[in-house]
């Protein structure tokens, strides 16, 4: 007999999958950030900005990230920003709250002109997050910036892995990919 916690987690995961299918899974002709063509696209913003979807992502992401040896969570703007915000807010009520940051694709050109915004300091243990992972090349930009600050990056957690090489590419860099879902779990 499954415990109440595992039943609750399974129900939350199934509900989030349904929300993603309904609000974020699109069919048509698309060009991905990797430059590849695709017959479907995962526009996760409607799910990430839906009250129920946001809460489910926060809970499941925080569970996947854990709070043991993690100092900060971050990723490449803009897909990671809602996730980083959700996870950092939800982590406030844990024994070890997690700070957040994001890496810009280019310096903003005014103000501090920083490439990294938020709460990343040299030597932190970080987990990077993504909404959708295809080849892993986008998140690697964030990995490289964090590693330039002597941060320890060993995991990437994504909401959906498209199963197009990210796991293998990240593995070559010594990074584990944890996906809440993969492409095969959707219609």
C-alpha positions in Angstrom: 0.0 0.0 0.0 1.4 3.4 -1.0 1.9 6.0 1.7 -0.2 9.1 1.8 2.8 11.2 0.8 3.5 9.2 -2.3 -0.2 9.2 -3.2 -0.3 13.0 -2.8 2.9 13.4 -4.9 1.5 11.1 -7.6 -1.8 13.1 -7.7 0.1 16.4 -7.8 2.3 15.2 -10.6 -0.7 13.9 -12.6 -2.6 17.2 -12.1 0.5 19.2 -13.3 0.8 17.0 -16.4 -2.8 17.6 -17.2 -2.4 21.4 -16.8 0.7 21.3 -19.1 -1.1 19.3 -21.7 -4.1 21.7 -21.6 -2.3 25.0 -21.4 1.2 24.6 -22.7 1.4 21.8 -25.3 1.0 23.3 -28.8 1.1 21.5 -32.2 2.2 23.1 -35.4 5.5 24.1 -37.1 8.0 25.6 -34.7 11.7 26.5 -34.5 13.3 25.8 -31.2 16.0 27.8 -29.5 18.4 25.0 -30.6 17.5 25.9 -34.2 15.8 22.6 -34.7 12.4 22.4 -36.3 9.6 20.7 -34.3 6.0 19.7 -34.8 5.1 20.6 -31.2 6.1 23.3 -28.8 5.9 23.6 -25.0 5.0 27.1 -24.1 5.3 26.7 -20.3 4.4 30.3 -19.4 0.6 29.7 -19.3 1.3 26.8 -16.9 3.9 28.6 -14.8 1.6 31.7 -14.5 -1.5 29.7 -13.6 -2.2 29.7 -9.8 -2.5 25.9 -9.6 0.2 25.2 -12.1 2.6 27.5 -10.3 2.0 25.9 -6.9 2.4 22.4 -8.3 5.6 23.4 -10.1 7.0 24.9 -6.9 6.2 21.9 -4.8 7.5 19.3 -7.3 10.6 21.3 -8.2 11.5 21.9 -4.5 11.1 18.2 -3.9 13.4 17.4 -6.8 16.0 20.0 -5.9 16.0 19.2 -2.2 17.5 21.6 0.4 20.4 19.6 1.7 23.5 21.1 0.2 21.9 23.7 -2.1 22.6 27.3 -1.5 20.9 28.8 -4.6 18.7 27.9 -7.5 18.9 29.7 -10.9 19.1 29.5 -14.6 19.0 31.3 -17.9 16.5 34.1 -18.3 13.7 34.2 -19.1 12.3 30.7 -18.8 13.8 30.1 -15.4 12.6 33.3 -13.8 9.1 32.2 -12.8 10.5 28.8 -11.5 13.3 30.4 -9.5 10.8 32.8 -8.0 8.4 30.0 -7.1 11.0 27.7 -5.6 12.8 30.4 -3.6 9.4 31.6 -2.2 8.3 28.1 -1.3 11.7 27.2 0.2 11.3 30.0 2.8 9.2 27.6 4.9 11.8 24.8 4.8 14.7 24.3 7.3 17.1 25.7 4.8 15.7 28.4 2.5 17.3 28.6 -1.0 18.4 31.9 -2.6 17.8 32.6 -6.3 19.5 34.1 -9.3 19.3 34.2 -13.1 21.8 34.6 -15.9 21.0 37.1 -18.6 21.7 36.2 -22.2 23.7 39.4 -22.5 24.5 42.3 -20.1 21.5 44.7 -19.8 23.6 47.7 -21.0 22.6 50.0 -18.2 22.6 50.3 -14.4 25.0 47.7 -13.0 25.4 46.0 -16.4 25.5 42.6 -14.7 25.1 39.3 -16.5 24.0 37.6 -13.3 21.2 39.1 -11.2 20.0 37.9 -7.8 21.8 36.2 -5.0 24.7 34.2 -6.4 28.0 34.4 -4.6 31.3 32.6 -5.4 31.6 29.0 -4.1 27.9 28.4 -3.7 26.3 25.0 -4.4 23.7 25.6 -7.0 21.0 23.8 -8.9 19.9 25.1 -12.3 16.3 25.0 -13.4 14.6 25.1 -16.8 11.0 25.1 -18.0 11.8 22.9 -21.1 15.1 21.2 -21.9 15.9 20.1 -25.5 19.7 19.7 -26.1 20.9 21.3 -22.9 22.9 24.1 -24.7 20.8 26.9 -23.2 21.2 25.8 -19.6 24.9 25.3 -20.2 25.3 29.0 -20.7 24.1 29.4 -17.1 26.3 26.5 -15.9 29.4 28.2 -17.4 28.6 31.5 -15.8 28.0 29.9 -12.4 31.2 27.8 -12.7 33.2 31.0 -13.5 32.2 32.1 -10.0 33.6 28.9 -8.6 30.1 27.6 -7.9 29.4 23.9 -7.7 26.9 22.8 -10.4 26.0 19.2 -10.5 22.3 19.1 -11.3 19.8 20.7 -13.6 16.1 20.2 -12.9 13.6 20.8 -15.7 9.9 20.7 -15.9 9.9 18.9 -19.2 12.7 17.1 -21.1 12.0 16.9 -24.8 14.3 13.8 -25.0 16.5 15.3 -27.7 20.0 14.9 -26.1 20.0 17.2 -23.0 20.6 14.3 -20.6 23.6 13.0 -22.6 25.1 16.4 -23.2 24.8 17.5 -19.6 26.1 14.1 -18.4 29.3 14.8 -20.4 29.8 17.9 -18.3 29.3 16.0 -15.1 25.7 17.3 -14.6 22.7 15.2 -13.7 19.4 16.0 -15.4 16.3 15.5 -13.4 13.0 15.9 -15.3 9.6 16.2 -13.7 8.2 14.9 -17.0 9.5 13.9 -20.4 8.0 14.2 -23.9 6.6 10.7 -23.9 4.3 11.5 -21.0 2.1 13.8 -23.2 -0.3 13.1 -26.0 
